Every structure is written in C-alpha cells, then in structure tokens.
Amino acid sequence: MNGAFQVAASMLVRWVTARFKDKTRRTGAVQRAFLLKLLRQQQNTAFGRQHGLDRIRTVEQFRARLPIRSYDYYRPYAERVARGEPNVLTAAPVDCLNISSGSTGRQKFIPVTPQARRARGKAHLTGICFGILAAQQQQRSIGQVLMPGPIQLAGHTAAGIPYAPVSVGDLRSKNWLSRQLFAHPYEALQPSNSLARHYACLLFALKNRNTRIIAATFPVLALRICQYLEDYAESLIADLARGTIAAWVPLEAGLRKRLERRLSPAPQRAQQLQQVVERNGRLTPIAAWPNLAFVVTARGGTSDFYLQKFTQYFGDTPVFGGIYSSNEAVFGICSNFDDDSAILAIESGFYEFVPPQEWNKQQPETLLAEQVIIGEQYRILVTNYNGFYRYDIGDIVEVVGFYGNAPTIVFRYRWGGTLSSTTEKTTETHVVRTIQRLQREFNLTLENFCITLAEHQIPPPYILNIELASGASLDNPQAFLQRFDSELKAIHDFYAIKRQSQIPPPQLRILAPGSFAQVRERMYQNGIPENHVKVPHISEDSNLLADLQIKQEYAFASS
C-alpha cells in the first residue's frame, strides 16, 4: 500500500480502537443505552406490540417481562418476514435473510436490515482495526487480502427476498473501497464452483506481491486454500507465466474472458515460484508470500485441532480471530494475535449471561456484562437489530478477563452439542483436547476424527473414528486407544465417573484416506453451504459416517 494510504489507515485504526476502548470503560451505560434505543425503535412492530415493548423503561423491566427464547419461538415470526410481511420483528425493512447452515436442525431465516448490517459492520471494522494495530506493533507490513469465499445467493423467498449464509452477505455488502483491499478482483469470487473460485483467486493473489493477509471463515477452510495451492501449483505457475486461466478450470465463458482481461503474463514471478517448488517440493502460502502479516479465521471451540496444522503451511505467521459471531449475531471482537479471546461486542447487541446453576431452568436468572466472573462459563444471550430478544443460541462461553469493564470471552462449545453414552455430556472441547494430547504423545498427525456411539449395545461404547494424515502411521493402535480413554478421563470428570461402572470401554476405527472429505461432500450435498460445512468431532447421528471404508478396527484390551 502507498504511503498516503498507510498514514490514513493508521489514523483510522487509532481512532476506532481508542473510541471502542473508551466505551468499554462504560460498558454498563453503553449496554443500557443500546437496549433502550432498540426497544424504542422496535416497539411498534408486531412483536413489539404483542410483548409490550413500549412499556419497558429499564433493563430490569426488560429482563422481568420478556422470556428467554430459542429460535423455535421466533420461527413463525421469521416465516412471516420471509413471506414479505413488513414490521414483524424489525421496524426497518428487511432487505435480505441470513440462513443457518442447517447443521444444527431445521434451516433458520434471520432478518437483516440496514441497521442490523451497520451494527455488524461496526464490529467488523473494530476487529479489522485491532488486527492492523497488532500487526503494526509487530512491525508487520499490511497489504491486500486473499479471501476466496463464495458470493452466490442461496435463493429468494416467494416474496422475492434474497437469502444466503451470513458470510455471503458480508462479502456482497462490501463497498467499492472495501473491494480494493482484495488481492484479487471481486469478480474472482463469482464462480459457484469451489475449485474454480479458489483457483482464480489464488492466481491473482500469486501475481500480487502485496498479498499480506489470508482470510477464511473457519480454520479448515484456510487449510483447504493451502491444499488447493499445493495441488495445483504447477498449473497456477504455468498460467501465471502466460497470463491465462487453464482451459480445464470450470469457468463460465463470459467470466473467463473478464478475468483474463485482468491478467497479464508474469514470467519472472512464475519463475520465482517454480524455484520455490523445486527447492521445497511443494508450494505453501508462507513460501509464496514470505511477508504474510497474519491469517484471519475463527478461533475458540474446536478450532485448535485445525490450527495446530497451520505451522506447516504458514510458518510462524500469527492467526487473528477477527470477530466471534454467528448467522444471528455478533458476540465478540478479537484484539490480539494468537489469542482465542474476544471482547464483548458492546455496540452490536445487548448481552446477558446464564450461570451454570441456572442452565436447566426454563427461565433462568441472568447476569449482565459487568457482573460475570473470570474463570466461569456462561450461556450467552443476545438482543439485537435482527429482531431477537433475550435470544439463546446455545453458545457456552468462558470469561477469561476484562477489557476495560467489558468481559473478554472464549467460545467453548454449543449447549446441547454433547455426546452421552449415559449422562456424562462429553463436549467437543473435551475430545479435541484429548486428541491434541495424543497427537503430541504419539508424534502423530490426524487428517480428522469423530467420536460416535456404537449402535447395537446399551449403554453404547464410544467409537473413536480417525483418518490418518497422508504419510502418517499408527504403530500401536491399542496403546493409542488405551491412552484416549485415560486422557479423556483426566480431562472430563463425569466421563471418568461413568466409565467406572456404566460406560463400556471405547473402540477404535481407522478409516480409509479421503473418508472425511466424503463426509464434507455429503453435508454439502444435503444443503449445508460450502463455507459452513464443519464436520463435528462428536456425533450421535448414526448416519454421519455410514458406508465409509474401515481399514482397521480395534476393541479395547483390558489391562
């Protein structure tokens, strides 16, 4: 980036982060003001009239009068919105709908208004500014972004309202100036075919020496970028030298012509990359762009399983979490590199926290942002401009500190997203930590894993399904299974208690190479959007891994 732009960007970064920091010192007041302003604006909606929003004057009245609800309560309202009825959940007109991935049940429609988009955009901007500030503090030069995400709408409702995953909406809503920050033309995001889109974006980004940031919604998608770069390096380098796009890349003819007009031969850059391949045997992002500033992708939850693979592709390039969000809401803003925590997004929603002792109550007591305790876990609730009030998405977060008076939180797992042979409630966090320890202990890399329950035994034993990474081998599967059981007991007290007399010993299945790629493809074919396909690490769905080839299977050998 040129000097003038760098100066302007630095000024914006300092202003945005300082302003946000000042607001966190007044978290309680900022949250109250946000809520009361929202209630005034939404009081004459159908929902607002039915729930007496015009009579609510305080936070205390709001918490007393409105019940805590999940999406099922809002579904009839959202369906009215989808049919084109105005003023149902939001006073502002709904111009599009976010859709859920469908991976947690029936598809959800989430209303999006200009005001909701601005609230989300404010969190995005603050996160970007914190990322740039962190890069500046490490004297990392900022440049353009490789982000090969899809921008295709999923469809339109009968009323003509467009709908798509939130990541698509975020990309489509970027203005002209924001689009200049891409290391590739915005048009390179248009191919609906994933390989074609990644190929086009990589080709332009390889030519662009100012590529400094790689962004992906989830770590597994960042690894897919790496895989495409490695698999198609030879073709990409040849196209770079010629200034063309290979005929085999499945691009629509008109789009191919438009993209190729933006290309010009870069033989010197192609030669440089060819030398990298000859020297290293493959092309990785850190070898292609040695001056990468950082990678942006989701942190927290089960991300660690994939993040531990980043060093082989990105070296010591830091990883930045951006924002912690869902289709329904923004929850947190990351502020540091290589840090899972996020500052509560106090300008993008009103938040409440349900302590553990209240989780099983129908209408639990809640705490406000300034009342939570470091080290405790809470179920987080949100009220926002998407039309949700005291909305329970089911996310469990841990409070790990405070930024000013705003809590910093880490997403741990989804409430209800547990695995139980009896009543132990094993979470993805439990099993990811267990597998991470085993990979270090056995000097082993797994492509992926998923723990399921045996179908024909009561109570059912855990089945540890693993796929070895290319070139990896497991010399002592029985020892691996024994250590899995021991480590899970050490990490998860209730599993340890139940394993004494109730839960049968676990079993191990080594799946054939490519098994989890098949699972991802199935999920995609079943309607989960490409950028939202996440293979779970625990599942009670007996069909999830059905018909996969099992290379080897091991029962637990009692000592």
N, C-alpha and C positions, 0 to 999 in steps of 0.2 A: 504494500500500500504506500502511496506517496506521502510526503512529509506533512502536507496540509491536512490530509485526511486523518493521519495518525494523531495530530495535535487536536483536531476536533473530536475524534473518538475518545482521546484521553480526558478531555474536558467533560464529555458526556458521562463517561464512566465514573469520574469523581463525583459529579453532581448527583447521579442516580443512586450510587451506593451510599453517599453521605445522607441524602434525603431519606432513604429507607432505614438507615441506621438510626437516624433521629426519631423516626416513627416507632421503631422497636422499643425505644425508651418509654414510649407512651402506649404500650400495647393495649392495655385495658381500655383507654379512651378511644383509640383508633378502632378497636373491635366494636365497641358500643356504637360509635358514630356510623360505622359501616352497616350494622344491623338495623338501626333505626331509620337510616336513609332508605335502605332496601325495603323495609316494611311500608314506609310512606308511599314509595313508588309502586308497590305491588298490591296495595290494599283494595283496589277496585277490580282486581282480576276475579275470575270465577272462584279460584282457590282462596283468594284473599277475603272475599265476601263470606264464603262458607265457613272460614275459620276466624273471622273477626279480627283481621289484622289491623283495622282502623282503631281498635280499642286498646291496642298494646302500646304502652308508653315506656316500658323499661325492659331490660334484659331478664329480670326476674319474672315479669309477667309473661314474656315470650316463652321461657322455659316451663312455666307452670301450665300454660294454656295449649301449647302445641305439642302433640305427641311425637316421639321419635319413630321414624318410619324408614323402611327399606324401599327399594324400587317398586315392589309389587303394589304398594299403596298408590304410587304415582302413575302406574301403568295406564289406568283409564283416562287420566288427565292427558298423559303424553299421546295416547291414541287419538284423542280429540284434536290435539295440536297437529298431529300428522295428517288428519283429515282436513286441515285448513281452517279450523275454528280459531278466531283470534281471542286474545285477552283471557286465556285459560289459566296458565301458570305464570305468564310474564305479561307486563303491560306493553313492553316494546314488542314489535312484530318479530316473529321467528323467521329467519331467512334461510336456515338450514338445520339439520338434525345430526348430532353425533350419534353413532351407533356403537354398541358394545361389540366385543369380539364374538360373543356367543359362547365363549369357553366356560362361563360360569352359569349357564342356563339359557332361558329364552332371551332373544335379542332385545336390547333396550333402545329406545329412542330418547335422546337427551336434547331438549330445545336449546338452540343457540340464537342469541340476539346480538346486535351490535354492542350493547352494554356488557353482555357476558364475554364477548370476544375481547373487549378492551380490558376487562378485569384479568383475563387470562394473559393477554398480551403484556400487561404491566408486570406480571410475574416473570414472563419470558424475558423481557428487557432487563429486569433487575438481575436475573440469573446470568444472562449474557455478560452484563457489566461486571458481575463478580468474577466470572471466568476470565475476562480480559484483565481485570485487576490482578488476579492470581498469576496470570502469565507475565504481566509486567513486573511483578515482584520477583519472579524467577528469571527475568530478562529474556523471556521467550518472545520472539517476534510474531505478531499476529498477521494473518493473511486470510485467504479465502477458504471456503468450506466445501468439502466433498460430502454430500448427503443425498444418496440415491434412493430417496423414498418415493412411493407412488403418489400420484395426484389425481387418480381416476375416481370419480364418484361411484358409489356402490349402486345408486339408483335414485329414483324420485318417487315420492308418495303419490297417491291418486290425486292429491291436491296440487301436485307439481313441486313440492318442497324437496330440494336435494338432500340426500343423506350420505354419510361416509364416516369412516373412523376419524377420531379427532386428529390424528397425525396428518391425514389427508387435508382436513380442513385448515390446519395450521399452515401447511405449505401453500395451499391455494389462496389463503388470505394475505400472503406476503405482498407488500407493495413493490413498486419498481426499484426503489433504492435497496430494499432488503434483498431483492433477487440479484443485485450486483455483487453480493457477498459470496455467491456460489462460485465454486471453482470450475463450473460447467454451465452452459446455457440452461435457462429454466426449461427450455423445450426438451432437454435431455431427460427430464422427469416424465415425459408424456407416454413413453411406451408402456403398455399394460403388461407385456411380457417381462418378468423379473430379470432374466438374464440379459435381454436387450437393453433394459434401462440401466442396469449396473454396468454393462459393457460401455454404453455411450458415455455415462458419467465418468467412469474410470479413464476412458480415452482422453477426454478433455482435461481431466484433472492431472493426468500424467504429463500432458503437454504444458500445463500451467505450473511453473516453478514457484508460484506464490501460494500454492496449496499448503495450508498450515494446520487445518483442523479437519478431523473426520468425525461425522456425527451419525448416530444410528439410534433408533428408539430403544432397543434392548441390546445387551452385550452379544447375544447370539447372532444378531443381525450385523453387528460390527465384524464378527468372525466370518460371516458369510461374505462380506466385502473382501476380506483377506483371502478367502478361498477362491473367489472369482478372479482376483488379481493374480493369484498363483497359478490357477488352472489355465487361464487364457493369456498369460504373459506373452507368449510367442506371437499370438495373433495381434494383441494390442500393440506390441512393439513394431510389427510389420505395418499395421495401419497408421501408426504414428509417423513412420518414415515416409509413407506415401500420401498422407493426408486424406485417407479414405476410411470407410467403415466396411469391414468384411461382408461379402455377399451372404454368408451363412447366418449373420445376425438377423433375427426376425423383426425387421422394422417395416412399418407401413411406408410405401414408396414415397409419398409426399414428405413425410417426416424425415426419411433418409436424406432426401435432397436438401431439405432445410438445414439439417445438421451438418452435412458435408460441406455446405457453403460456408459454415462457420469454422471449418477445419482448414489447415494449411500444412504442407509437409514440414516435419521437424526432424530431419535426419540426424542432426547432432544429438538431440535429446534421445532419439531411438538408439543410437549407438552407445550412449552412456548407459542406458538401461540394459542393453544387451550385455554389456560388460559386467554389470551387476549380476545378471542371471548366470553368466559363465563363471563368475567368481564364487557366488553363493549357492548355485544350483537351483535357485528359485527367486521369485520377486515378492518381497514383502513391503508393506507400507513404509516402515522405517527406512528400508533401503531405497525405495523410490523417492521418498520425501524426507531426507535426513533432518530437516529443520522443522518437523512437526511440532506444533506448540502444545496441543493436547487433543484428546479424544473425548467426545461428549456422548454419554449413554447413561441409561438408568443404573442407579446403584441401590444397595439395600436388598432385603429379601433374599432371593436365591441367586442374585447376580454374581456373587463371589465364585460360584462354580465355573462360570464362563470367564470372569475377569482374570482368574489365575492363568488362563491360556494366553493372555494379551502380550506377555513379555516376549514370546517367540515371534510375534508379528510387529509389535510396536516398541520393543526395547523398554527403556525407562520413561517413555512418554507418559505424562500424567493423565489420569482419567477424571473427568469432571461430570458431575451428575446432572447439571442443568436445573431442571425442576422436578419435583416429585408430584406426579399428577395422575389422573385417570380420565376417562371419557367424560365423567360427570363433573370433575372439579380439579382445581389446583390445591395442593396441601402445603408444599414447602418449596423453598428456594435454596439451592446449594450455594455455598460461598467459598469453598476451598477445594483444591485438587486432592484426589485420592482420599476422599472423605465421604462416608455414606450419609452423613447427617445433612439435614436441610432445615433452614429457618422457617418457622411457620409463616405462611404467605398471608400476613395480616391485612393486606389491602385487596385480596381476591376472594375472601369468604369470611364468614363468621364461624368460629370453630368451638366445639365442646369436646370434652374427653370423658369417656366412661371408664372408671377404675375397675379392676378385675373382679372385685367382690360384688359388682353390680351387673356383670355380663349376662347372667342367666335370668335377670328380672325383665319383665315385659316393658316397663317404663322406668329405667334406671335413673338414679341421681347422677348428675354430671359435674365436672369441674370446668372452669374457664381457663384460658391460656396461661394466665399468671398464677394459677393455683396448682399446677401439676408439679410433680416431684421428680427430680433427676433419678434415673435408675428404674423407674416404674414403667410398666407397659399399660397402654390405654387403647380402647376402641375409639377412633376419631369420628366425629360427626361434623357435617358442614351445612351451612345455609348460604346460598349464593344466587347470582343473577340468572342461572339456568332454570330457576323455578323450584328449587329444592329447599326444604326447611327441616332442620334437625335431621338431615339425611344420613342414614347409616349404610355406608358402602361395605362395612365389614373389615376394614383395614385395621390391623393391630400395629401400633407404633410404640417405640420406646423413646422416652425423653432422655437425652444424653447430655443436655446442657442448656444454657440460655445465651441468647444474643440480645444484649440489652435486657428487656423484660419479656422477650418473645422466646418460647421454648424452641430448642433445636431437636428435631425428631428423626428417627430412622424407621423406615418401614420394615417390619419383621415378617408378617405373614397375613393371610386373609382368614378372618374368623369364619369357621365352618369349613375351611380348606384343610382338613386334617384327615389322618388315616388312623383307624382304630380296629384292632382285632377284637378287643373287648371295649374298654372305656378310656384308653390311655391318651388318645388325641395327640398323635405324633404329627408335627408340622414339617413343612419344607425346610425351615431353618434347622430343625434337629438333624434331618438327614443330610443336608448339604454340609453342615459342619462335620458330621461323621465321615462322609466320603472325602472331604478335603484332608482330614487327618490320615485316612487310609492311603490316599494317593501319595502323600508325603512319605509315609512309613514304608510303603511297598515300591516307592520310586516308579509310580505307575500313572499313566495318563488315560483317562476315560473320555471317549467321544461324548457319551451321555449316559444317564442312568434313570431308572424309575422304579420305585418300590410299589408293588401291588399286593393284593391278598390272594391266597390260594382259594380256588372256587369250591372245592368239594370236601372241606374239612371245617369243623366247628369246635372251638373258635379257630379261625384260619391263621396259619403262619404268614409272616412277611415273605415275599419273594423279591429278592434283590436282582433286578434285571439290569445288566450292564452291557455296554458296547465298548470294546477296546478301541483306542485311537489307532490310526494307521501306524504299523510298525511296533506297537506295544504288545507285550505278552504277560500273562499272569502265571507265574511258575508254580505257585502254591495256592490254588483256589480255596482249599479247605481252610488254610490259615487265614486267608482274606475274609472268608465268611465268619470264622470264629471272632476275628478282630472287629468285624462290623457289629456283631452282637454285643461285644464288650464295650466298644466305643459308644454305641447308641445308649446302652445302659448308663454309661458315665455322663452323657450329655442330657439324657431325658429320664428324670427320676421316676415318672409314672410308668414308663416302659420297663424300667428295671424292676419295679414292684410287681407289675403284672406278669413279667417273664418268669418270676419265681414259681408260679403255680398255674397260670392261666394261658398265657400266650405260648404256643408251640415254638420250637426253635426255627429260625429263618432258613430259607433255601436260596440258592444262587443259580441264576441262569446267565450264561454268556451268549449274547445274541450275535447274529451274523453282521458283518460290516454293512453299513447302509440302513440298518433297521430303523434308527430314529429319524433318518431322512424320510423313510416311508411313512412314519407316524406324522411328521410335519406335513407331508403332502396330503395325507388323508384329512388332517384337520383343515387344511386349506380348501380341499375339495368339498368339505362339509360346510363351507361358508364362513370360516374364520378369515378375516382379512390378512393379507400377506404379512404386513408389518406388525400383526398382533398375534401371530402363531407362536405360542410358548408351550413347549412340551412340559407337562408337570413332572415334578420329581417324586410325587406321591399321587396315587390314584386308586379309588375304589371302583373305577369303571372297568369291568372285566373285558370290555371290547377294545380298550385303548391299544393294547399290544397284541391283539388277536392276529393269528396267522403269520406272525413273524418267525423267521427261521431261528431255532435254538441250536447253537453249535454244541454247547455242553451244559449239563445240569448237575447240581451237587446238592445233596442233603447235608444237614448239619451232623457232624460226627461228635457225639458226646465224649467229653474227656473222662 
